[in-house]
Amino acid sequence: MTMIFGVPLAVFMGQLMLGLINGAFYALLSLGLAVIFGLLKIVNFAHGAQYMLGAFAALLGLQYLGLDYWVALLLVPLVVGGLGMLIERFILRRIAHLDHLYGLLLTFGLALIFEGSLINLFGVSGSSYPTPAALQGGVNLGFMFLPTYRAWVLVAALGVCLATWFIIERTRLGAYLRAGTENPALMQAFGVNVPQLITLTYGFGVALAAFAGVLAAPLYPVSPTMGSSLLIVVFAVVVIGGMGSILGAIVTGLAMGLIEGLTKVYYPEAANTVIFLVMVVVLMLRPAGLFGKET
C-alpha cells in the first residue's frame, strides 16, 4: 500500500479533495464578502443567511414549482440578488453615512430575522436536495473514487471566482466600480449613477452567496442554520486574505480548505480551529492580511 507521510494514499488524496471542495465554498463565499466590503465598505453579516436562502430557494423551488437544479442554478442567484438590491436600496442606504459598525449590526439583525423566520416555518432539521441525474456517479482515479458532483462544484466555483476577478480587475465596468467607491463625487460629475452602481454591486455579492447555496444543497442538509456556523469561518478567510481583496479571497479560501483537509488527516482534533490559528498568526505578522493593502 502506497503511503504519504505515514497515511495511505487513498485517505490522503480523499481528504485533500474534500478540503479542496470546502475551499471552493470558502473562496466563493469570501469572494462575495470581499466584493461587498472592498467596493462598498459594508461588513455584510447577513452573507451566511443569504447563502442559506439560496439553498432554501432551490429546495422550495423543486418541491413546489418543479424547478430542476439547472434552472435553480441560474434563477435563484438572480432572485436572492434582487432581494439584496432591495435591502441595499431601502435599508442599508439609509445608514450609509454612518460608521461601519451600524452596517454590521443591521446586517446581523437581518440575518437573525431570515434565520428565525425559516426556523418557525420549517424547523431546524435539515432537508435533502437530490443530486441532479447528470451529475450522479463518479470517476475512479485509481487512488480514489471522485464523485462527479463534487468535481462539478469545484469547477463551477473556480469558474465563477475567476470570472468575478476578471470583471472587477480587468474590465471597464470594474474600473467604474472601483472609482465609484473611491471618489463618488467625481464619478457623478462624469454622469455615472453611483447609487445605482452601489445597489448592483451589493446585489452581485449577495448573488454569489446564493449561487454557493444552490451548489451546496445536494451536498449538505438544507437547514435554516446552515449559514451561521460557516459565516464565522468565511470571515476568518476574508481577514487572512485581506479585507476587500478579490484575489486574496479566492487564493486564501482554497488554501484554507486544503489546510483544513490535511489537518483532518494528521491531527483531527485541530481541524475546527486551524483556520483561526492561521488568522491569529497572519494578523500578528501582517495586520492587513496576506493580500491586503496597509493603510
C-alpha positions in Angstrom: 0.0 0.0 0.0 1.4 3.4 -1.0 1.9 5.7 1.9 2.3 9.5 2.1 3.8 10.8 5.3 2.5 7.7 7.1 -1.0 7.9 5.7 -2.5 5.7 2.9 -2.5 7.4 -0.4 -6.3 7.0 -0.9 -7.0 8.6 2.5 -4.6 11.4 1.9 -5.9 12.2 -1.6 -9.5 11.8 -0.4 -9.1 14.4 2.4 -7.2 16.6 0.1 -10.1 16.6 -2.4 -12.6 17.2 0.4 -10.5 20.1 1.6 -10.4 21.5 -1.9 -14.2 21.2 -2.2 -14.7 23.0 1.1 -12.1 25.6 0.0 -14.1 26.2 -3.2 -17.1 27.2 -1.0 -14.9 29.3 1.3 -13.5 31.1 -1.8 -16.9 31.7 -3.3 -18.5 33.0 -0.1 -15.5 35.1 0.9 -15.4 36.5 -2.6 -18.9 37.8 -2.1 -17.9 39.3 1.2 -14.8 40.8 -0.3 -16.7 42.4 -3.2 -19.2 44.0 -0.8 -16.7 45.2 1.7 -14.0 46.2 -0.8 -16.3 48.2 -3.0 -19.0 49.4 -0.6 -17.2 49.2 2.8 -20.2 47.2 4.2 -19.4 44.3 6.6 -22.2 42.1 5.4 -23.1 39.9 8.4 -26.2 38.6 6.5 -24.0 36.8 4.0 -24.4 33.4 5.7 -28.2 33.8 5.8 -28.2 34.8 2.1 -26.2 31.6 1.3 -28.8 29.7 3.2 -31.6 31.5 1.3 -30.0 30.3 -1.9 -30.1 26.7 -0.8 -33.7 27.0 0.5 -34.9 28.7 -2.6 -33.6 25.8 -4.7 -35.2 23.3 -2.4 -38.6 25.0 -2.2 -38.5 25.7 -6.0 -38.0 22.0 -6.6 -40.7 20.9 -4.1 -43.4 23.4 -5.0 -42.6 24.7 -8.5 -40.8 21.7 -10.0 -37.7 23.8 -10.8 -34.8 21.4 -11.6 -31.3 22.0 -10.4 -30.0 23.7 -13.6 -32.8 26.2 -13.7 -32.3 26.9 -10.0 -28.6 27.5 -10.5 -29.4 30.3 -12.9 -32.6 31.7 -11.4 -32.0 31.6 -7.6 -28.9 33.9 -7.6 -31.0 36.4 -9.6 -33.9 36.3 -7.2 -31.8 36.4 -4.0 -29.5 39.0 -5.6 -32.7 41.1 -6.3 -33.7 40.8 -2.7 -30.2 42.0 -1.8 -30.6 45.0 -4.1 -33.9 45.9 -2.3 -32.1 45.6 1.1 -29.4 48.0 -0.1 -31.8 50.4 -1.7 -34.3 50.8 1.1 -32.4 49.8 4.3 -28.6 50.0 4.0 -28.6 53.2 2.1 -30.2 55.0 5.0 -27.2 54.3 7.2 -24.5 54.6 4.5 -23.2 57.9 6.0 -22.8 56.4 9.5 -20.0 54.4 11.0 -19.4 50.9 9.5 -20.4 49.3 12.8 -24.0 50.3 12.1 -24.0 48.3 8.9 -22.5 45.3 10.6 -25.2 45.4 13.3 -28.0 46.0 10.8 -27.0 43.1 8.6 -26.5 40.9 11.7 -30.1 41.7 12.6 -31.3 40.8 9.1 -29.5 37.5 9.3 -31.3 36.7 12.6 -34.7 37.7 11.0 -34.1 35.4 8.0 -32.9 32.5 10.1 -35.6 32.8 12.7 -38.4 33.1 10.2 -37.3 29.9 8.4 -36.9 28.1 11.7 -40.5 29.0 12.6 -41.7 27.8 9.2 -39.6 24.7 8.6 -37.9 23.8 11.9 -34.2 23.2 12.5 -33.9 19.8 11.0 -32.3 19.7 7.6 -33.8 18.5 4.3 -32.0 16.7 1.5 -31.8 18.0 -2.1 -31.4 15.3 -4.8 -28.2 15.3 -6.8 -29.1 16.1 -10.5 -29.2 13.0 -12.6 -26.5 14.2 -15.0 -24.0 14.6 -12.1 -24.6 11.3 -10.3 -22.0 8.6 -10.0 -18.3 9.3 -10.1 -14.9 8.7 -11.6 -12.3 6.1 -10.5 -8.9 8.0 -10.4 -7.1 4.9 -9.3 -6.1 6.2 -5.9 -9.6 7.4 -5.0 -13.2 7.5 -6.2 -14.2 11.1 -7.1 -18.0 11.8 -7.1 -19.0 13.7 -10.2 -21.0 16.3 -8.4 -18.0 17.3 -6.1 -15.9 17.7 -9.2 -18.6 19.9 -10.8 -18.8 22.0 -7.6 -15.0 22.6 -7.8 -15.1 23.6 -11.5 -18.2 25.8 -11.1 -16.9 27.6 -8.0 -13.5 28.3 -9.5 -15.0 29.4 -12.8 -17.3 31.9 -11.1 -14.5 33.2 -8.9 -12.1 33.7 -11.8 -14.8 35.4 -13.9 -15.6 37.8 -11.0 -11.9 38.6 -10.5 -11.6 39.3 -14.2 -14.7 41.6 -14.4 -13.6 43.7 -11.4 -9.9 43.9 -12.1 -9.7 43.8 -15.9 -12.8 45.4 -17.4 -14.2 49.0 -17.7 -17.2 48.0 -15.5 -14.8 47.0 -12.7 -12.9 50.3 -13.1 -16.2 52.2 -12.7 -17.0 50.2 -9.6 -13.6 50.9 -8.0 -13.7 54.5 -9.0 -17.2 55.0 -7.8 -16.3 53.8 -4.3 -13.0 55.8 -4.1 -14.4 59.1 -5.4 -18.1 59.0 -5.9 -18.5 62.8 -6.4 -16.1 62.7 -9.4 -17.9 59.8 -11.0 -21.2 61.6 -10.5 -19.7 64.6 -12.3 -18.9 62.2 -15.3 -22.5 61.2 -15.4 -22.2 57.8 -13.7 -25.2 56.8 -11.5 -23.1 55.9 -8.4 -26.1 54.9 -6.1 -27.3 52.5 -8.8 -23.8 51.1 -9.2 -23.6 50.5 -5.4 -27.0 48.7 -5.4 -26.0 46.5 -8.3 -22.7 45.7 -6.6 -24.4 44.6 -3.3 -26.9 42.5 -5.3 -24.0 40.8 -7.1 -22.2 40.0 -3.9 -25.5 38.5 -2.5 -26.0 36.6 -5.7 -22.6 34.9 -5.3 -23.7 33.7 -1.8 -27.0 32.4 -3.3 -25.0 30.6 -6.1 -22.9 28.9 -3.4 -26.1 27.9 -1.6 -27.5 26.2 -4.6 -24.2 24.4 -5.2 -24.2 23.3 -1.5 -27.8 22.0 -1.5 -27.1 18.5 -2.8 -24.0 18.1 -0.6 -25.2 19.3 2.8 -28.6 19.2 4.6 -30.6 22.3 3.8 -31.5 23.9 7.1 -32.1 27.5 8.4 -28.8 27.3 10.4 -26.5 26.1 7.6 -25.1 29.5 7.0 -24.5 30.8 10.6 -21.6 28.4 11.5 -20.0 28.7 8.1 -20.0 32.5 8.2 -17.5 32.7 11.0 -15.0 30.6 9.1 -15.6 32.7 5.9 -15.0 35.9 7.8 -11.7 34.4 9.1 -10.7 33.6 5.5 -11.5 37.1 4.4 -9.4 38.6 7.2 -6.5 36.3 6.3 -6.6 37.2 2.7 -7.1 40.9 3.3 -10.5 42.7 3.8 -11.7 43.7 0.4 -9.1 41.8 -1.6 -10.7 39.9 -4.5 -7.6 37.8 -5.3 -6.9 37.3 -1.6 -10.4 35.8 -1.1 -10.0 33.3 -3.9 -6.5 32.1 -3.1 -7.0 32.1 0.7 -10.3 30.3 0.5 -8.8 27.4 -1.5 -5.6 27.3 0.7 -7.6 27.2 3.9 -9.7 24.4 2.6 -6.6 22.4 1.8 -5.0 23.2 5.2 -8.2 22.1 7.0 -8.4 18.9 4.9 -4.8 18.0 5.7 -5.3 18.8 9.4 -8.1 16.2 9.5 -5.6 13.6 8.3 -2.8 14.3 10.7 -4.4 16.0 13.7 -8.2 15.8 13.5 -8.7 17.5 16.9 -7.4 20.8 15.5 -9.4 20.7 12.2 -12.1 23.0 13.5 -9.6 25.6 14.8 -6.7 25.5 12.4 -8.1 28.4 10.2 -8.5 30.6 13.3 -4.9 29.8 14.4 -3.7 30.8 10.9 -5.7 34.0 11.2 -4.1 34.9 14.5 -0.6 34.3 13.1 -1.3 36.3 10.0 -2.8 39.2 11.9 0.3 39.3 14.2 2.7 39.4 11.2 0.7 41.3 8.7 -2.4 43.1 10.1 -3.8 44.0 6.7 -3.9 40.3 5.6 -1.8 38.4 3.1 -3.1 40.4 0.0 -4.5 43.5 1.8 -3.0 46.9 1.5 -1.6 48.7 4.5 -3.5 52.0 5.3 
